[in-house]
Amino acid sequence: MVEKLAMPGESWDAVLRGHKLLLGIYRQHVNTISRYIGGIYVDRTFVGQATASAAPLVPVPLEQQKYAMAMLAKHVFAPGALTIPGNLLSHLQAQRRGFSGAKAPLVRLDVGKVQQSALSHLLHVTTLRRIVDSGFYGNEYDVHAVLGDLTSAIFDVDLRISVNSYRKDLQVSYVEQLIMAFNGDAKDNVALSSIYAQITHIDRLMARSSKSADAATKAHRRYIRQLIEAALAKH
């Protein structure tokens, strides 16, 4: 990207804009993929009109939902999924317009926005309700399985190794959103038990995996446990 966009005699702003454009496109694709999980195919044909759909509302098949979750796990949540090369980061300099504003690229903030696109949708109460309710008319990917797979994607791979900065942000954000869903005013009672199960499961994971971690990772896991302890103390 640097070689293609940097022009002699110009600032590095074109490289920065190209980087942000690509992240924005990536985020749009993440949004699309996440909608398959708990999604419903909607057929707008009227009664009596020809259609290949079995019904006006058809839940996305289990295989497609599981594939979407696997795509998110690999390309959004995995430790190296959104790692930006250092030789690119060192060239992400905005053209100066005055003397205010951050001069260095906000790397984790940009990556976090992509990850949050998926998390915010999947953990929204409307999505959780739809996952539960669509089970009455064909959805086979129940809310407990969805949240369990999401937790596995965000925690399992680095339980026995150091957690990098991207994953630390992701794990804390995920736990905070689970807590918000658990303690918030808008709740789905069926999903609530599955959310509680994930929160307590993560607490046990953090307790077991802290023994062999480096100091920074131990501190990270203690912090997650403290978040969970404070949240559960309210009940």
Helices and strands as residue ranges (DSSP letters): H 2-5, H 13-34, E 40-42, E 57-59, H 62-72, I 73-77, H 86-89, H 107-122, H 125-133, G 134-137, H 143-155, G 156-158, H 165-183, H 189-209, H 215-232
